[in-house]
Amino acid sequence: MKDLAEALALVLDGIEPLEGERVGLEAAAGRVLTAPVASAVDLPPFDRSAMDGFAVRAADVAVGAPLRVLGDAAAGGPSAGAVGAGTAVRISTGAEIPRGADAILRVEDAEVSNGSVTPTAGVAAGLHVRVRGEDVHAGDVLAQRGDVLTLTRLSSLASAGVGDVPVYPRPALHVIVTGSELLPAGAPPEPGKIHESNGLMIRLMAARAGASVVDHGVVGDDAVATREAVLAGLEGDVLVVSGGVSVGPHDHVKPAFEALGVEEVFWRVRIKPGKPLWFGRTADTLVFGLPGNPLSAIVCFSVFIEPALRILHGEPATGPRLVRGRLAVAAGPSDSRTTYLTAKLEPGPDGVLEATPTERQGSHMTGALGESDGFAVAPEEAGELPAGAPVDVLRLG
């Protein structure tokens, strides 16, 4: 049995990001850049109006002195005629500034009649003019290698004329759920059957971690069917099999792994829940066998699989997404194993997350999971921890 730190190191050892590709901006959301991306244009791309009003020469504007209106300049329309002495051009927000003009007289500061506009307020050169390149110049780097393409970054790139970007691919994660006793969610109860939930959670957590998911559905406790499903699943970058990793007469997953050349790295980790976790590799695929209990599956995915997925799609190797918090009540590890305690998580008066473990603990306590926001981590060597003790917190959702 491996300690948590050793097991995690064995999983992450040697994982490298997948080879990059270029995709359009919409397909790049949430993905990681393999190289810097620069603006293709100046922003603004031309001198443009920041207001609805009149393009004028500031030196010609005097309160009460009318200016002859030559025409209109609309956003996206053709350039208007040049503004000369004693003239103005009606202009819309975003429209290109006509030649000769150097300021915008706002609609609110003007009176219009008989083809002329009379200023009611003065203007200065540059007023309400957005100058070409004042925000970004063509060639300015807007996003760096390793940046995650958030919605704000994508908006910036789209505005800067970028159409596609170099990113790491989404790792392909294949999911197999095993067990003849499993019913689909929402199906009527049957004697000796339970409703399946691990497949749903694995798919959702994998997508959140940046993977593309291939679902092989539920496979009954049959050796041939299990082997065929595993063979298909090994086409992915990551294969996750839920259930069937023990050594009972109806557990066919480990024999299938062995028959198909998956090299076992470890089986069992000193954590609770999640002790029966199995991990192995082929030349191309990371292979995980998760325990069938929902809490065990969620903990193992969060601690081991999600960090591996993040590395594959270009994020740094930072391990599980833990934050520092404190216990609201006394608690401790169970059975000399690092224990992930289902807990309600709420900010304390100082903003630090306070973890209140649920009264019911155990890998089968799915009701307690529904009452929690995540897990408080009690290290195996910690012993009973008092209220207020600092702990790592693993947030869900």
VMD Tcl script that draws the C-alpha trace (Angstrom):
set ca {
  {0.00 0.00 0.00}
  {1.34 3.41 -1.01}
  {1.35 6.60 1.01}
  {-0.64 9.43 -0.56}
  {2.39 11.52 -1.54}
  {4.20 8.53 -3.07}
  {1.13 7.41 -5.00}
  {0.53 10.91 -6.39}
  {4.19 11.20 -7.44}
  {3.95 7.86 -9.25}
  {0.85 9.03 -11.14}
  {2.31 12.38 -12.20}
  {5.84 11.18 -12.91}
  {6.74 11.55 -16.55}
  {3.46 13.07 -17.73}
  {4.03 15.64 -20.47}
  {1.54 17.95 -22.18}
  {0.06 16.60 -25.39}
  {1.33 17.89 -28.73}
  {-0.21 21.25 -29.59}
  {-2.69 22.17 -32.31}
  {-4.33 25.31 -33.74}
  {-8.05 25.84 -33.22}
  {-10.58 28.63 -33.62}
  {-11.32 30.87 -30.67}
  {-14.64 29.25 -29.78}
  {-13.02 25.81 -29.58}
  {-10.16 27.24 -27.51}
  {-12.23 28.27 -24.47}
  {-10.65 26.93 -21.28}
  {-7.59 25.59 -23.07}
  {-3.93 26.46 -22.55}
  {-1.70 28.32 -25.02}
  {1.41 26.61 -26.35}
  {2.91 29.94 -27.53}
  {2.35 33.69 -27.10}
  {-0.40 35.30 -29.18}
  {-0.10 38.86 -30.51}
  {-2.62 41.35 -31.79}
  {-3.12 41.32 -35.55}
  {-4.25 44.96 -35.66}
  {-4.01 48.29 -33.90}
  {-6.80 48.95 -31.43}
  {-8.59 51.11 -32.23}
  {-7.73 50.33 -35.86}
  {-8.38 53.98 -36.82}
  {-9.16 57.27 -35.12}
  {-12.82 56.94 -34.10}
  {-15.49 58.81 -32.22}
  {-16.26 57.98 -28.60}
  {-19.57 59.87 -28.74}
  {-22.57 60.65 -30.91}
  {-22.15 64.23 -32.04}
  {-20.24 66.26 -34.60}
  {-16.67 65.94 -35.85}
  {-15.14 69.43 -35.75}
  {-11.90 71.38 -35.75}
  {-11.47 72.44 -32.12}
  {-10.02 75.81 -33.17}
  {-13.27 76.63 -35.03}
  {-15.62 75.93 -32.13}
  {-17.03 78.92 -30.30}
  {-20.18 79.01 -28.22}
  {-23.00 80.48 -30.30}
  {-21.07 80.40 -33.62}
  {-22.80 78.04 -36.11}
  {-20.90 75.49 -38.21}
  {-22.20 74.18 -41.52}
  {-22.95 70.40 -41.43}
  {-21.44 68.66 -44.46}
  {-22.95 65.19 -43.97}
  {-22.97 62.07 -41.81}
  {-20.30 59.57 -40.70}
  {-21.75 56.27 -39.48}
  {-19.95 53.37 -37.76}
  {-18.84 50.94 -40.44}
  {-19.75 53.35 -43.24}
  {-17.53 54.98 -45.84}
  {-15.27 57.85 -44.81}
  {-17.02 61.21 -44.73}
  {-15.69 64.28 -46.50}
  {-12.94 66.36 -44.97}
  {-13.81 68.92 -42.29}
  {-12.61 72.38 -43.14}
  {-12.88 75.80 -41.57}
  {-16.40 76.57 -40.34}
  {-17.76 73.08 -41.03}
  {-18.68 69.91 -39.15}
  {-19.76 66.32 -39.90}
  {-22.49 64.57 -37.92}
  {-20.89 61.41 -36.48}
  {-21.97 58.26 -34.66}
  {-20.14 56.49 -31.83}
  {-17.47 54.23 -33.33}
  {-17.36 55.96 -36.71}
  {-14.04 56.96 -38.29}
  {-13.00 60.56 -37.65}
  {-13.14 62.53 -40.95}
  {-9.97 64.13 -42.27}
  {-9.36 67.55 -40.81}
  {-11.38 67.00 -37.63}
  {-9.62 66.74 -34.28}
  {-12.46 66.74 -31.73}
  {-16.06 65.69 -31.17}
  {-18.78 68.14 -30.18}
  {-21.33 66.06 -28.26}
  {-24.99 66.06 -29.28}
  {-25.79 67.33 -25.80}
  {-23.59 70.37 -26.39}
  {-25.07 71.39 -29.74}
  {-28.19 72.89 -31.27}
  {-29.07 71.90 -34.84}
  {-31.14 73.93 -37.29}
  {-31.23 74.70 -41.04}
  {-28.22 72.53 -41.89}
  {-26.00 74.04 -39.23}
  {-24.90 73.11 -35.72}
  {-24.37 75.74 -33.04}
  {-22.08 74.78 -30.12}
  {-23.34 75.44 -26.59}
  {-20.02 74.40 -25.05}
  {-16.39 74.61 -26.09}
  {-14.15 71.65 -27.04}
  {-10.43 70.94 -26.95}
  {-8.38 69.11 -29.53}
  {-8.62 65.34 -28.93}
  {-11.88 65.53 -26.96}
  {-13.91 62.30 -27.34}
  {-11.52 60.98 -29.99}
  {-10.20 57.43 -29.62}
  {-6.80 57.50 -31.32}
  {-5.56 54.61 -33.45}
  {-3.41 52.23 -31.40}
  {-4.02 53.98 -28.07}
  {-5.11 50.62 -26.57}
  {-3.06 48.01 -28.46}
  {-0.56 48.08 -31.31}
  {-0.34 45.32 -33.92}
  {2.25 42.85 -32.64}
  {1.61 43.52 -28.96}
  {1.48 40.20 -27.06}
  {-1.95 39.79 -25.48}
  {-1.59 36.29 -24.01}
  {1.46 34.27 -23.01}
  {2.40 30.62 -23.36}
  {0.76 28.72 -20.51}
  {-2.16 31.13 -20.14}
  {-5.60 29.60 -19.83}
  {-7.94 31.08 -22.43}
  {-10.61 32.58 -20.23}
  {-13.63 34.41 -21.63}
  {-11.94 37.77 -21.05}
  {-8.78 36.70 -22.91}
  {-10.84 35.31 -25.78}
  {-12.77 38.57 -26.05}
  {-9.51 40.51 -26.18}
  {-8.06 38.25 -28.87}
  {-11.20 38.37 -31.00}
  {-11.23 42.17 -30.84}
  {-7.57 42.18 -31.87}
  {-8.26 40.33 -35.11}
  {-7.02 36.91 -33.95}
  {-8.96 34.03 -35.51}
  {-7.17 30.93 -34.24}
  {-4.64 30.12 -31.54}
  {-2.04 27.44 -30.71}
  {-3.25 25.34 -27.78}
  {-2.72 22.00 -26.11}
  {-5.39 19.44 -27.05}
  {-8.03 18.31 -24.62}
  {-6.92 14.88 -23.38}
  {-9.31 12.09 -24.39}
  {-10.64 10.39 -21.27}
  {-12.54 7.12 -21.71}
  {-14.97 6.04 -19.00}
  {-16.17 2.51 -18.21}
  {-18.52 1.74 -15.34}
  {-18.78 -1.91 -14.28}
  {-21.41 -3.78 -12.32}
  {-24.43 -5.96 -13.12}
  {-26.20 -4.46 -10.12}
  {-26.35 -0.94 -11.54}
  {-29.49 0.85 -12.68}
  {-29.62 4.03 -14.77}
  {-30.37 7.25 -12.92}
  {-34.11 7.63 -12.47}
  {-34.95 4.00 -13.30}
  {-37.55 2.23 -11.11}
  {-36.00 0.32 -8.18}
  {-35.33 -3.40 -8.59}
  {-34.45 -6.01 -5.98}
  {-30.69 -6.20 -5.40}
  {-29.96 -3.25 -7.68}
  {-28.57 0.23 -7.00}
  {-28.59 3.39 -9.06}
  {-25.39 4.27 -10.86}
  {-23.81 7.69 -10.22}
  {-20.07 7.32 -10.74}
  {-20.21 7.59 -14.52}
  {-22.05 10.90 -14.30}
  {-19.57 12.33 -11.80}
  {-16.52 11.12 -13.73}
  {-17.81 12.67 -16.95}
  {-18.61 15.99 -15.29}
  {-15.33 16.19 -13.37}
  {-13.32 15.19 -16.44}
  {-14.94 17.89 -18.57}
  {-14.28 20.47 -15.85}
  {-10.61 19.41 -15.80}
  {-10.32 20.07 -19.54}
  {-10.81 16.57 -21.00}
  {-12.95 15.39 -23.86}
  {-14.96 12.40 -22.65}
  {-15.76 9.13 -24.41}
  {-18.37 7.18 -22.46}
  {-18.46 3.40 -22.85}
  {-21.47 3.09 -20.57}
  {-22.13 0.39 -17.98}
  {-20.60 -3.05 -18.52}
  {-21.99 -6.03 -16.62}
  {-19.85 -8.42 -14.58}
  {-18.72 -10.43 -17.57}
  {-15.07 -11.17 -18.33}
  {-15.35 -10.99 -22.12}
  {-17.44 -7.80 -22.15}
  {-15.09 -6.16 -19.66}
  {-12.02 -7.02 -21.71}
  {-13.62 -5.67 -24.91}
  {-14.57 -2.41 -23.18}
  {-11.08 -1.98 -21.72}
  {-9.51 -2.65 -25.14}
  {-11.64 0.14 -26.65}
  {-10.91 2.44 -23.71}
  {-7.16 2.08 -24.15}
  {-7.44 4.19 -27.30}
  {-7.68 7.28 -25.08}
  {-5.03 9.28 -23.29}
  {-6.65 8.30 -19.98}
  {-8.86 5.32 -19.15}
  {-10.98 5.38 -16.00}
  {-12.81 2.24 -14.92}
  {-15.22 2.47 -12.00}
  {-15.73 -0.68 -9.94}
  {-14.51 -4.24 -10.33}
  {-10.90 -3.63 -9.22}
  {-10.99 -6.03 -6.27}
  {-10.18 -9.75 -6.42}
  {-13.63 -11.34 -6.07}
  {-15.01 -13.89 -8.54}
  {-17.06 -11.18 -10.29}
  {-14.26 -8.60 -10.48}
  {-12.94 -8.79 -14.03}
  {-11.17 -5.45 -14.43}
  {-7.70 -6.32 -13.16}
  {-7.50 -9.54 -15.24}
  {-8.52 -7.48 -18.28}
  {-5.78 -4.95 -17.57}
  {-3.19 -7.71 -17.25}
  {-4.34 -9.50 -20.41}
  {-4.16 -6.27 -22.44}
  {-0.67 -5.32 -21.32}
  {-1.44 -2.60 -18.80}
  {1.51 -2.41 -16.40}
  {0.42 -2.12 -12.76}
  {2.15 0.72 -10.91}
  {0.29 0.41 -7.61}
  {-2.88 -0.93 -6.05}
  {-4.19 0.59 -2.82}
  {-3.35 3.92 -1.25}
  {-3.33 4.87 2.42}
  {-6.33 7.22 2.15}
  {-9.96 7.08 3.23}
  {-12.16 6.90 1.27}
  {-10.33 5.57 -1.80}
  {-8.01 2.89 -0.48}
  {-8.63 0.36 -3.36}
  {-7.43 2.77 -6.10}
  {-5.55 0.98 -8.90}
  {-3.16 2.73 -11.27}
  {-1.21 1.48 -14.27}
  {0.11 2.51 -17.67}
  {0.56 1.47 -21.24}
  {2.90 3.26 -23.59}
  {0.14 5.72 -24.50}
  {-2.53 5.59 -21.79}
  {-2.83 6.34 -18.08}
  {-5.17 3.75 -16.56}
  {-7.12 4.18 -13.33}
  {-9.33 1.66 -11.58}
  {-11.62 3.51 -9.17}
  {-13.48 1.99 -6.24}
  {-17.20 1.67 -6.79}
  {-18.34 3.72 -3.80}
  {-19.25 7.25 -4.96}
  {-17.24 9.12 -2.32}
  {-14.18 6.99 -3.01}
  {-14.49 7.62 -6.74}
  {-14.85 11.39 -6.27}
  {-11.87 11.63 -3.90}
  {-9.63 9.52 -6.12}
  {-10.59 11.49 -9.22}
  {-9.97 14.83 -7.49}
  {-6.65 13.83 -5.94}
  {-5.07 11.77 -8.73}
  {-6.86 11.99 -12.08}
  {-7.68 15.69 -12.28}
  {-4.04 16.77 -11.71}
  {-2.92 14.35 -14.44}
  {-5.49 15.76 -16.87}
  {-4.41 19.30 -16.17}
  {-0.79 18.46 -16.99}
  {-1.81 16.73 -20.23}
  {-3.63 19.84 -21.42}
  {-0.79 22.17 -20.53}
  {-1.23 23.35 -16.95}
  {1.62 23.19 -14.40}
  {2.01 20.07 -12.25}
  {0.51 21.50 -9.07}
  {-1.30 18.45 -7.66}
  {-4.83 18.54 -6.26}
  {-6.62 21.90 -6.04}
  {-6.31 22.39 -2.30}
  {-6.85 25.60 -0.35}
  {-5.94 26.29 3.23}
  {-8.74 26.43 5.77}
  {-9.43 25.47 9.37}
  {-11.63 23.07 11.27}
  {-14.76 24.51 12.86}
  {-14.95 21.50 15.22}
  {-12.51 18.86 16.39}
  {-11.85 16.05 13.90}
  {-9.14 13.65 12.82}
  {-8.06 10.87 10.46}
  {-9.53 7.39 10.50}
  {-7.70 4.05 10.56}
  {-4.26 5.73 10.37}
  {-5.04 6.87 6.83}
  {-5.16 10.37 5.39}
  {-8.89 10.99 5.58}
  {-11.04 13.16 3.36}
  {-13.89 14.25 5.61}
  {-17.08 15.39 3.89}
  {-17.60 18.89 5.22}
  {-19.67 22.03 4.99}
  {-17.37 24.88 3.95}
  {-18.15 28.48 4.88}
  {-15.94 31.57 5.16}
  {-15.17 32.61 8.73}
  {-15.27 36.22 9.95}
  {-11.72 36.71 8.62}
  {-12.53 35.16 5.24}
  {-10.73 31.86 5.92}
  {-12.74 28.76 4.97}
  {-14.08 26.94 7.99}
  {-14.75 23.22 7.53}
  {-17.48 21.54 9.55}
  {-17.32 17.76 8.92}
  {-20.68 16.09 8.47}
  {-21.88 13.85 11.29}
  {-21.88 10.79 9.02}
  {-18.58 9.79 7.47}
  {-17.78 6.83 5.23}
  {-17.39 5.94 1.56}
  {-21.01 4.75 1.38}
  {-22.52 7.92 2.91}
  {-23.79 9.62 -0.24}
  {-26.39 11.53 1.76}
  {-23.58 13.18 3.71}
  {-21.89 14.02 0.42}
  {-25.02 15.88 -0.66}
  {-24.86 17.97 2.53}
  {-21.23 18.97 1.95}
  {-19.30 21.43 -0.21}
  {-16.10 19.39 -0.28}
  {-13.60 17.71 2.01}
  {-11.41 18.64 4.93}
  {-8.14 16.69 4.73}
  {-6.96 15.09 7.98}
  {-3.39 13.77 7.46}
  {-2.71 10.23 8.63}
  {-0.14 11.30 11.22}
  {-2.17 14.21 12.60}
  {-4.19 12.50 15.31}
  {-7.24 14.30 16.69}
  {-7.18 17.94 15.59}
  {-8.84 20.64 17.71}
  {-11.34 23.18 16.46}
  {-9.46 25.98 14.74}
  {-6.64 23.72 13.54}
  {-5.42 24.57 10.01}
  {-6.22 21.95 7.38}
  {-6.17 21.57 3.63}
  {-9.59 21.83 2.02}
  {-10.68 20.23 -1.27}
  {-13.63 22.12 -2.71}
  {-16.16 20.51 -5.02}
  {-18.46 22.18 -7.53}
}
mol new
graphics top color blue
foreach p $ca { graphics top sphere $p radius 0.5 }
foreach p [lrange $ca 0 end-1] q [lrange $ca 1 end] { graphics top cylinder $p $q radius 0.2 }
display resetview
